[in-house]
Amino acid sequence: MKHIFSEKIELGAYYIYNDEQKKVYDVEGMKQDFQNLLEKLKHQSF
């Protein structure tokens, strides 16, 4: 029988404000952070 565990993982959302004072998200930076997280999790599993 397998046991399934859950772990809460948080990622940051990076943004700046443009000249019109609207949020502009750094989607590429967030994408890279997510890819790094997936690689880290792959190396921890066995």
N, CA, C and O atoms as a GROMACS GRO file, in nm:
protein
  184
    1MET      N    1   0.084  -0.118   0.000
    1MET     CA    2   0.000   0.000   0.000
    1MET      C    3   0.088   0.124   0.000
    1MET      O    4   0.183   0.134   0.078
    2LYS      N    5   0.058   0.219  -0.087
    2LYS     CA    6   0.134   0.343  -0.094
    2LYS      C    7   0.072   0.448  -0.004
    2LYS      O    8  -0.050   0.455   0.011
    3HIS      N    9   0.156   0.529   0.055
    3HIS     CA   10   0.111   0.643   0.133
    3HIS      C   11   0.135   0.769   0.051
    3HIS      O   12   0.242   0.787  -0.007
    4ILE      N   13   0.038   0.854   0.048
    4ILE     CA   14   0.050   0.979  -0.027
    4ILE      C   15   0.058   1.093   0.073
    4ILE      O   16  -0.026   1.106   0.162
    5PHE      N   17   0.159   1.176   0.057
    5PHE     CA   18   0.179   1.289   0.145
    5PHE      C   19   0.164   1.418   0.064
    5PHE      O   20   0.180   1.418  -0.058
    6SER      N   21   0.134   1.524   0.134
    6SER     CA   22   0.118   1.654   0.070
    6SER      C   23   0.214   1.754   0.135
    6SER      O   24   0.239   1.750   0.255
    7GLU      N   25   0.267   1.843   0.053
    7GLU     CA   26   0.357   1.946   0.102
    7GLU      C   27   0.321   2.077   0.035
    7GLU      O   28   0.302   2.083  -0.087
    8LYS      N   29   0.311   2.183   0.113
    8LYS     CA   30   0.277   2.313   0.058
    8LYS      C   31   0.404   2.378   0.004
    8LYS      O   32   0.506   2.387   0.073
    9ILE      N   33   0.397   2.423  -0.120
    9ILE     CA   34   0.510   2.489  -0.186
    9ILE      C   35   0.462   2.625  -0.235
    9ILE      O   36   0.357   2.637  -0.297
   10GLU      N   37   0.542   2.727  -0.206
   10GLU     CA   38   0.506   2.862  -0.247
   10GLU      C   39   0.604   2.914  -0.350
   10GLU      O   40   0.725   2.890  -0.340
   11LEU      N   41   0.553   2.984  -0.448
   11LEU     CA   42   0.635   3.048  -0.550
   11LEU      C   43   0.607   3.198  -0.547
   11LEU      O   44   0.495   3.240  -0.517
   12GLY      N   45   0.706   3.276  -0.577
   12GLY     CA   46   0.688   3.421  -0.581
   12GLY      C   47   0.639   3.467  -0.716
   12GLY      O   48   0.666   3.404  -0.818
   13ALA      N   49   0.568   3.577  -0.716
   13ALA     CA   50   0.524   3.641  -0.840
   13ALA      C   51   0.597   3.775  -0.848
   13ALA      O   52   0.574   3.864  -0.766
   14TYR      N   53   0.683   3.789  -0.947
   14TYR     CA   54   0.764   3.909  -0.962
   14TYR      C   55   0.695   4.007  -1.056
   14TYR      O   56   0.648   3.969  -1.163
   15TYR      N   57   0.691   4.133  -1.015
   15TYR     CA   58   0.631   4.234  -1.101
   15TYR      C   59   0.694   4.371  -1.074
   15TYR      O   60   0.756   4.395  -0.970
   16ILE      N   61   0.676   4.458  -1.172
   16ILE     CA   62   0.715   4.598  -1.160
   16ILE      C   63   0.594   4.681  -1.200
   16ILE      O   64   0.495   4.628  -1.250
   17TYR      N   65   0.602   4.810  -1.177
   17TYR     CA   66   0.496   4.899  -1.224
   17TYR      C   67   0.546   4.974  -1.347
   17TYR      O   68   0.659   5.024  -1.349
   18ASN      N   69   0.462   4.980  -1.449
   18ASN     CA   70   0.501   5.053  -1.570
   18ASN      C   71   0.471   5.202  -1.553
   18ASN      O   72   0.432   5.246  -1.445
   19ASP      N   73   0.490   5.278  -1.658
   19ASP     CA   74   0.470   5.423  -1.652
   19ASP      C   75   0.326   5.461  -1.619
   19ASP      O   76   0.302   5.570  -1.568
   20GLU      N   77   0.232   5.374  -1.649
   20GLU     CA   78   0.091   5.400  -1.622
   20GLU      C   79   0.048   5.346  -1.486
   20GLU      O   80  -0.072   5.339  -1.457
   21GLN      N   81   0.145   5.308  -1.403
   21GLN     CA   82   0.121   5.254  -1.269
   21GLN      C   83   0.038   5.125  -1.270
   21GLN      O   84  -0.041   5.100  -1.180
   22LYS      N   85   0.059   5.044  -1.375
   22LYS     CA   86  -0.005   4.913  -1.384
   22LYS      C   87   0.100   4.806  -1.360
   22LYS      O   88   0.215   4.822  -1.400
   23LYS      N   89   0.060   4.697  -1.295
   23LYS     CA   90   0.152   4.588  -1.269
   23LYS      C   91   0.190   4.517  -1.399
   23LYS      O   92   0.105   4.489  -1.483
   24VAL      N   93   0.319   4.489  -1.414
   24VAL     CA   94   0.369   4.410  -1.526
   24VAL      C   95   0.444   4.293  -1.465
   24VAL      O   96   0.548   4.312  -1.401
   25TYR      N   97   0.393   4.172  -1.485
   25TYR     CA   98   0.451   4.053  -1.425
   25TYR      C   99   0.568   4.001  -1.507
   25TYR      O  100   0.565   4.005  -1.630
   26ASP      N  101   0.670   3.951  -1.438
   26ASP     CA  102   0.787   3.890  -1.501
   26ASP      C  103   0.756   3.742  -1.521
   26ASP      O  104   0.798   3.657  -1.443
   27VAL      N  105   0.682   3.711  -1.626
   27VAL     CA  106   0.637   3.575  -1.653
   27VAL      C  107   0.756   3.483  -1.680
   27VAL      O  108   0.756   3.368  -1.636
   28GLU      N  109   0.855   3.532  -1.752
   28GLU     CA  110   0.972   3.449  -1.783
   28GLU      C  111   1.048   3.412  -1.656
   28GLU      O  112   1.094   3.299  -1.642
   29GLY      N  113   1.061   3.507  -1.564
   29GLY     CA  114   1.129   3.479  -1.438
   29GLY      C  115   1.054   3.377  -1.354
   29GLY      O  116   1.114   3.288  -1.295
   30MET      N  117   0.921   3.390  -1.350
   30MET     CA  118   0.838   3.295  -1.275
   30MET      C  119   0.844   3.157  -1.340
   30MET      O  120   0.847   3.055  -1.271
   31LYS      N  121   0.846   3.154  -1.474
   31LYS     CA  122   0.854   3.028  -1.547
   31LYS      C  123   0.985   2.956  -1.515
   31LYS      O  124   0.987   2.835  -1.494
   32GLN      N  125   1.096   3.032  -1.512
   32GLN     CA  126   1.226   2.973  -1.481
   32GLN      C  127   1.229   2.920  -1.337
   32GLN      O  128   1.284   2.813  -1.312
   33ASP      N  129   1.171   2.995  -1.243
   33ASP     CA  130   1.165   2.948  -1.104
   33ASP      C  131   1.087   2.818  -1.093
   33ASP      O  132   1.126   2.728  -1.018
   34PHE      N  133   0.977   2.807  -1.170
   34PHE     CA  134   0.897   2.686  -1.167
   34PHE      C  135   0.974   2.568  -1.225
   34PHE      O  136   0.969   2.457  -1.172
   35GLN      N  137   1.047   2.592  -1.334
   35GLN     CA  138   1.128   2.486  -1.394
   35GLN      C  139   1.237   2.440  -1.296
   35GLN      O  140   1.264   2.321  -1.285
   36ASN      N  141   1.299   2.535  -1.226
   36ASN     CA  142   1.400   2.500  -1.126
   36ASN      C  143   1.340   2.416  -1.014
   36ASN      O  144   1.403   2.322  -0.965
   37LEU      N  145   1.219   2.450  -0.972
   37LEU     CA  146   1.150   2.374  -0.868
   37LEU      C  147   1.123   2.231  -0.916
   37LEU      O  148   1.144   2.136  -0.841
   38LEU      N  149   1.077   2.215  -1.040
   38LEU     CA  150   1.051   2.082  -1.093
   38LEU      C  151   1.178   1.998  -1.098
   38LEU      O  152   1.177   1.880  -1.064
   39GLU      N  153   1.288   2.059  -1.140
   39GLU     CA  154   1.416   1.986  -1.144
   39GLU      C  155   1.458   1.945  -1.003
   39GLU      O  156   1.505   1.833  -0.983
   40LYS      N  157   1.441   2.033  -0.908
   40LYS     CA  158   1.477   2.001  -0.769
   40LYS      C  159   1.394   1.884  -0.717
   40LYS      O  160   1.446   1.794  -0.651
   41LEU      N  161   1.264   1.885  -0.747
   41LEU     CA  162   1.176   1.778  -0.701
   41LEU      C  163   1.210   1.646  -0.770
   41LEU      O  164   1.202   1.540  -0.708
   42LYS      N  165   1.247   1.651  -0.897
   42LYS     CA  166   1.284   1.528  -0.970
   42LYS      C  167   1.405   1.462  -0.906
   42LYS      O  168   1.412   1.339  -0.896
   43HIS      N  169   1.502   1.543  -0.862
   43HIS     CA  170   1.624   1.489  -0.804
   43HIS      C  171   1.604   1.438  -0.663
   43HIS      O  172   1.685   1.360  -0.613
   44GLN      N  173   1.497   1.481  -0.596
   44GLN     CA  174   1.470   1.436  -0.460
   44GLN      C  175   1.391   1.306  -0.458
   44GLN      O  176   1.397   1.232  -0.360
   45SER      N  177   1.318   1.277  -0.564
   45SER     CA  178   1.236   1.156  -0.565
   45SER      C  179   1.320   1.035  -0.604
   45SER      O  180   1.423   1.048  -0.670
   46PHE      N  181   1.275   0.919  -0.561
   46PHE     CA  182   1.347   0.795  -0.592
   46PHE      C  183   1.252   0.683  -0.618
   46PHE      O  184   1.296   0.571  -0.646
   0.00000   0.00000   0.00000
